[in-house]
Amino acid sequence: MPELKILNSKEIKEILMLIESQWGAKIKLDYGFLKSSKNRVFVVSKSISEIDVSKLRINSVGMYFCEIDGKGIRLSIEGSQIIGPKAAKNIAEINEEETKRWFKGEDLETKGNYSGFLIIKNKNDFLGSGKYANGRILNYVGKTRRVNFI
């Protein structure tokens, strides 16, 4: 199993403070948090503590939620779907054509009062996050999750 560290309440609070600072979302998440050696954060049901995992061969645990590094906190697609409904700032609303381009893996041109990582939204759907830089939203949709539209 990859090296995963179970985060304590202080470390979880720091993540929630980063989320509030970046997106204005005051949230309480009732999950257990695990962090990999590559600074990826996964969320799991707290009931995982009731399972004796020492005798299991596990490839991964939980749902990939975000990555934290010196540039800030970047939400996964699923992470944006959890945080997005509570977010108050740094949300980029895109249209249908831009949504198709986003899922192809393209960066998007935009204007707005943004900083750092943004949550990308189309209507009521949260599509992930991208980094705002120089009038562009840099795309972080993984190659395996990209879609080519006809």
C-alpha positions in Angstrom: 0.0 0.0 0.0 1.3 3.5 -0.8 2.5 5.4 2.3 -0.6 7.1 3.7 -0.5 9.2 6.9 -3.7 9.5 8.9 -4.2 13.2 9.6 -5.0 14.4 13.0 -7.6 17.0 13.9 -5.1 19.9 13.8 -3.9 18.9 10.3 -7.5 18.5 9.1 -8.3 22.0 10.5 -5.5 23.4 8.5 -6.9 21.9 5.3 -10.4 23.3 6.1 -8.8 26.7 6.7 -7.1 26.6 3.3 -10.4 25.8 1.7 -12.1 28.7 3.5 -9.3 31.1 2.6 -9.3 30.1 -1.1 -13.0 29.6 -1.8 -14.8 31.2 1.2 -16.4 27.9 2.0 -17.0 27.3 5.7 -17.5 23.5 5.9 -17.3 20.6 8.3 -16.4 17.3 6.6 -17.2 14.2 8.5 -14.5 12.1 6.9 -11.2 10.6 7.9 -8.3 12.2 6.0 -5.2 10.5 4.7 -2.2 12.1 3.1 0.2 10.5 0.7 4.0 11.1 0.3 3.1 13.1 -2.8 0.9 15.5 -0.8 -2.3 14.1 -2.2 -5.2 14.0 0.3 -7.8 11.2 0.3 -11.0 11.1 2.3 -12.5 8.0 3.8 -15.4 7.0 6.0 -14.4 7.3 9.6 -15.6 3.7 10.1 -12.5 2.5 8.4 -10.8 2.5 11.8 -13.0 -0.5 12.7 -11.4 -2.7 10.0 -8.1 -4.6 10.6 -6.3 -3.6 7.4 -3.0 -5.2 8.5 -4.0 -8.5 6.9 -5.3 -7.0 3.7 -3.5 -6.1 0.5 -4.7 -2.7 -0.4 -3.8 -0.6 -3.5 -5.5 2.6 -2.5 -7.9 3.9 0.1 -10.7 6.4 -0.1 -11.5 9.1 -2.7 -8.8 11.5 -4.0 -9.9 14.9 -2.6 -7.1 17.4 -3.2 -3.4 18.1 -3.5 -1.6 20.6 -1.3 1.7 22.1 -2.2 3.6 25.4 -2.1 1.2 26.8 -4.8 -1.9 26.2 -2.7 -4.7 23.7 -2.5 -6.0 22.1 -5.7 -9.2 20.2 -5.6 -9.9 17.0 -7.6 -13.1 16.9 -9.6 -14.8 15.1 -6.8 -13.3 17.6 -4.3 -14.8 20.5 -6.3 -18.2 18.7 -6.2 -18.0 18.6 -2.4 -16.7 22.1 -1.8 -18.4 23.9 -4.8 -21.9 24.2 -3.4 -20.5 26.0 -0.3 -17.9 28.2 -2.2 -18.4 31.9 -2.2 -15.5 33.1 -4.3 -13.0 31.9 -7.0 -15.6 30.1 -9.0 -15.4 30.4 -12.8 -18.7 29.8 -14.5 -18.2 28.5 -18.0 -20.6 28.0 -21.0 -21.3 24.8 -23.0 -18.6 25.4 -25.6 -16.0 26.1 -22.9 -17.1 23.0 -21.0 -16.4 20.8 -24.1 -12.9 22.4 -24.4 -12.3 21.9 -20.6 -13.1 18.2 -20.8 -10.7 17.9 -23.8 -8.0 19.2 -21.5 -7.6 22.7 -23.0 -6.8 25.8 -21.0 -9.5 28.5 -21.0 -9.2 32.3 -21.5 -11.1 34.3 -19.0 -11.5 37.6 -17.3 -12.3 38.0 -13.7 -11.2 38.9 -10.2 -9.6 35.6 -9.5 -6.6 34.3 -7.6 -4.9 31.0 -7.3 -7.0 27.8 -7.9 -10.5 28.2 -9.1 -13.5 25.9 -9.0 -14.9 25.4 -12.5 -18.7 25.3 -12.9 -21.2 24.9 -15.7 -24.8 25.5 -14.6 -25.2 23.3 -11.5 -22.3 21.0 -12.3 -18.8 21.4 -10.7 -16.2 20.2 -13.1 -12.9 20.4 -11.2 -10.4 23.0 -10.5 -7.8 25.0 -12.5 -5.2 27.6 -11.7 -5.8 31.2 -12.8 -2.7 32.9 -14.3 -2.4 35.8 -16.7 -6.0 35.7 -17.9 -6.1 31.9 -18.4 -7.4 29.0 -16.4 -4.8 26.2 -16.6 -6.5 22.8 -17.0 -5.7 20.0 -14.5 -8.1 17.4 -15.9 -6.0 14.2 -16.0 -5.4 12.6 -19.4 -7.4 9.5 -18.4 -10.4 11.6 -17.6 -10.5 13.7 -20.7 -13.3 13.3 -23.2 -13.2 14.0 -27.0 -16.5 15.4 -28.2 -17.5 14.8 -31.8 
